[in-house]
Amino acid sequence: MKQLILNADDFGMTLGVNDGIIRAHREGILTSATLMANGEAFDDAVESARANKELGVGCHLVLVGGKCVATKDSVASLVDAGGNLPDSLPLFVAKISSGIIRTEEIERELRAQIGRVRAAGIEPTHLDTHKHTHAHPRVMEALGKVAKECGIARVRKPIENLRDSWETSQAGGQGVSMQILAAGAVRAIAPQFTAISRRYGLLSPDHFLGLAMTGQLSPTVLRSVIGTVVDGTTEIMLHPGICDADLARSGSRLQKQREDELQGLLDPGVRSAVTERGIRLISYRELN
């Protein structure tokens, strides 16, 4: 059996991102989204989630960009004097790899973010991280510990089959991109990721797609990606949204690309490809 989770990251980033995610769910094939506890449009995302209960909503844990949710003094090694998280992934990786950031403070921030989502009345279906920071073993260890404490058993495994990544990149007219190289780097940590997941009893889909094609899942490319779905459960990561002034001010790398991915999720041809391949659409709620 082929089962497919289509997950939208960055729920709560801006009103336009929220609107795109909800439209992709109501009018398209989106089944799941992950909510940013420190997002500027968090409250709007919560209201939308409550009004669309069939949409599975997880927690998009953020360790790069924006403000911390825990008190800044309690996560002092993670944030600057203003409570700002590291503003780039390379800076975060350098600080955590050198030991500047304390593991217990990562745990504290993750607990605070999950706590804020739950306090808003949303029970997370699963956990993933902004910019895949849990691909770093220290972050994954902290996430595993916090997930077990919080009783959350499902987590994204951001490890992609590079053959599929290459094939879909060619379908989209792309060459060797930085995203494909990033997918290769993440794949190198697969044994550690699997060991930590087993230690904490975490569940993940069998397959993952979307890292190498981040921001490029237009209707044509998404149809090609659907064509690579095999037996078992697969997650495809997407970033649908509406490109507006708030998104431009956010500094997100993905701008107009979010509208392209929204169109992919709304495209009748993509829906037909799902049906023709006998794929069952699910959310993380149904992963067991």
C-alpha positions in Angstrom: 0.0 0.0 0.0 1.2 3.5 -0.8 0.4 6.2 1.8 1.3 9.8 1.4 1.6 12.7 3.9 1.8 16.1 2.2 3.1 18.5 4.9 3.4 22.3 4.7 6.1 23.8 6.8 6.1 27.3 8.3 2.4 27.5 9.4 2.3 30.7 11.5 5.1 32.5 9.7 2.9 35.1 8.1 -0.8 35.6 7.2 -0.1 34.9 3.6 1.6 31.7 4.4 -1.3 30.7 6.6 -3.8 31.5 3.9 -1.9 29.5 1.3 -1.7 26.5 3.6 -5.4 26.5 4.4 -6.3 26.9 0.7 -4.0 24.0 -0.2 -5.8 21.9 2.4 -9.4 23.0 1.6 -9.1 23.1 -2.2 -6.2 20.8 -2.8 -4.5 17.7 -1.4 -2.5 19.1 1.6 -3.0 16.8 4.6 -0.7 18.2 7.2 1.1 21.3 8.4 3.6 22.2 11.1 3.1 25.2 13.3 5.9 27.7 14.3 5.4 28.6 18.0 7.4 31.8 17.5 5.8 32.7 14.2 4.4 36.3 13.8 1.1 34.9 12.6 0.9 32.1 15.3 -2.5 33.2 16.6 -4.1 33.3 13.1 -2.7 29.9 12.4 -4.2 28.5 15.6 -7.6 29.9 14.7 -7.3 28.4 11.2 -6.3 25.0 12.6 -9.3 25.0 14.9 -11.6 25.7 11.9 -10.0 22.9 9.8 -9.8 20.0 12.1 -9.1 17.4 9.4 -5.7 19.1 8.8 -3.1 17.4 10.9 -1.0 20.0 12.8 2.4 19.3 14.2 5.0 21.5 15.8 7.7 23.1 13.5 10.4 23.5 16.1 12.5 26.6 15.5 16.1 27.0 16.6 17.2 29.4 13.8 15.4 32.7 13.2 13.0 34.8 15.3 12.6 35.1 19.0 12.9 32.3 21.6 9.7 31.1 23.3 11.4 30.2 26.6 12.6 33.2 28.7 15.8 34.5 27.2 17.8 34.1 30.5 16.9 30.4 30.6 18.4 29.8 27.1 21.2 32.3 27.2 23.7 30.2 25.2 21.2 29.8 22.4 20.1 33.4 22.0 21.6 36.9 21.9 20.9 39.7 24.5 17.6 40.5 22.8 16.3 36.9 22.9 17.0 36.3 19.2 17.8 32.8 17.9 20.8 32.4 15.6 19.9 34.1 12.3 21.3 31.5 10.0 21.8 27.7 9.8 25.6 27.9 9.4 25.9 30.1 12.5 23.7 27.7 14.5 25.7 24.7 13.3 29.0 26.4 14.2 27.8 27.3 17.7 26.3 23.9 18.5 29.3 22.0 17.0 31.8 24.0 19.0 29.8 23.5 22.3 28.8 27.1 22.7 25.1 26.2 22.8 24.2 24.0 25.8 22.1 20.9 25.1 19.9 21.5 28.2 19.0 24.9 26.8 18.0 23.4 23.4 15.7 21.0 25.4 14.3 24.0 27.3 13.4 25.9 24.2 11.9 22.9 22.5 9.7 22.2 25.6 8.6 25.9 25.6 7.6 25.8 21.9 5.6 22.5 22.3 4.0 24.0 25.4 2.9 27.1 23.6 1.3 25.0 20.9 -0.5 22.8 23.4 -1.6 25.8 25.5 -3.3 27.2 22.4 -5.4 24.0 22.2 -3.5 22.2 19.5 -2.2 18.7 20.2 0.8 18.2 17.9 0.5 15.2 15.6 4.3 15.2 15.2 7.5 17.2 15.4 9.9 18.5 12.7 12.3 21.4 12.7 12.8 24.6 10.8 15.8 24.2 8.4 16.1 20.6 9.5 18.2 21.4 12.6 17.4 18.0 14.1 19.6 16.5 11.4 22.4 17.5 13.8 22.9 14.6 16.3 22.9 16.9 19.4 19.6 18.5 18.4 18.1 15.1 17.5 19.1 13.8 20.9 17.5 16.7 22.6 14.4 16.4 20.4 14.1 12.7 21.2 14.3 13.3 24.9 11.7 16.1 24.9 9.4 14.2 22.5 9.4 11.2 24.9 8.7 13.5 27.9 5.9 15.1 26.1 4.3 11.9 24.8 4.8 12.8 21.1 5.9 9.6 19.2 6.1 10.9 15.6 8.9 12.8 14.0 10.0 13.8 10.5 13.0 11.8 9.2 14.5 14.3 6.7 16.6 11.7 4.9 15.9 11.6 1.2 16.6 9.0 -1.5 19.1 10.8 -3.7 18.2 8.9 -6.8 14.7 10.2 -6.5 16.0 13.7 -5.8 18.2 13.7 -8.9 15.4 12.3 -11.1 12.9 14.9 -9.9 15.4 17.7 -10.2 15.9 16.8 -13.9 12.2 16.8 -14.4 12.1 20.3 -13.0 14.9 21.4 -15.3 17.4 21.8 -12.4 21.0 20.8 -12.3 23.1 20.0 -9.3 21.8 22.4 -6.7 22.8 23.3 -3.2 19.6 21.6 -2.0 20.7 18.3 -3.6 24.1 18.7 -1.9 22.3 19.4 1.4 20.2 16.3 0.9 23.4 14.3 0.5 24.9 15.8 3.7 21.8 15.0 5.7 21.8 11.4 4.4 25.2 10.9 5.9 23.7 11.1 9.4 21.1 8.5 8.8 22.6 5.8 11.1 22.8 8.2 14.0 19.3 9.5 13.4 17.9 6.0 13.3 19.7 5.0 16.5 18.4 8.0 18.4 14.9 7.4 17.1 14.9 3.8 18.3 16.3 4.8 21.7 13.3 7.1 22.3 10.7 5.0 20.5 10.0 7.5 17.7 8.1 6.7 14.5 8.7 8.3 11.1 7.4 7.7 7.6 9.4 5.1 5.6 10.4 7.7 3.0 10.9 11.4 2.7 10.9 13.7 -0.3 11.2 17.5 -0.8 14.5 18.6 0.7 16.4 18.5 -2.7 13.5 20.3 -4.4 12.6 22.8 -1.7 10.6 25.7 -3.2 10.5 24.0 -6.6 7.5 21.7 -6.4 5.4 23.4 -9.1 2.6 21.3 -10.7 4.9 19.7 -13.2 7.6 18.8 -10.7 5.2 17.7 -8.0 3.6 15.3 -10.5 7.1 13.8 -11.1 7.7 13.5 -7.4 4.3 11.7 -7.0 5.5 9.3 -9.6 8.4 8.2 -7.4 6.2 7.3 -4.4 6.6 3.6 -3.5 5.0 1.2 -1.1 5.0 2.2 2.5 4.4 5.7 3.9 6.1 8.7 2.3 6.2 12.4 3.4 6.6 15.1 0.9 7.6 18.4 2.4 6.2 21.6 0.9 6.1 25.3 1.5 2.9 26.7 0.1 1.9 30.3 0.7 0.9 33.6 -0.7 3.7 36.0 -1.4 2.8 39.3 0.2 4.6 42.2 1.9 4.8 40.4 5.3 6.6 37.5 3.6 9.0 39.9 1.9 9.8 41.5 5.2 10.3 38.1 6.9 13.6 37.5 5.1 12.5 34.0 4.1 14.5 32.6 1.1 11.2 31.3 -0.3 9.0 34.0 -1.8 7.3 33.5 -5.1 8.2 29.9 -4.9 5.6 29.4 -2.2 2.9 30.4 -4.7 4.3 27.9 -7.2 4.1 25.1 -4.6 0.5 26.2 -3.7 -0.4 25.7 -7.4 1.2 22.3 -7.3 -1.1 21.3 -4.4 -4.2 22.7 -6.2 -3.4 21.2 -9.6 -6.0 18.7 -10.9 -3.2 16.8 -12.7 -1.4 16.2 -9.4 -4.6 15.0 -7.8 -5.1 12.6 -10.7 -1.6 11.3 -10.4 -2.3 10.5 -6.8 -5.5 8.7 -7.7 -4.0 6.8 -10.7 -1.2 5.4 -8.6 -3.6 4.2 -5.9 -2.0 6.4 -3.2 -3.9 7.0 0.0 -3.5 10.5 1.5 -3.0 10.6 5.3 -1.7 12.9 8.0 0.7 12.1 10.7 -2.2 11.2 13.0 -2.6 8.0 11.0 1.1 7.0 11.0 1.5 3.9 13.2 
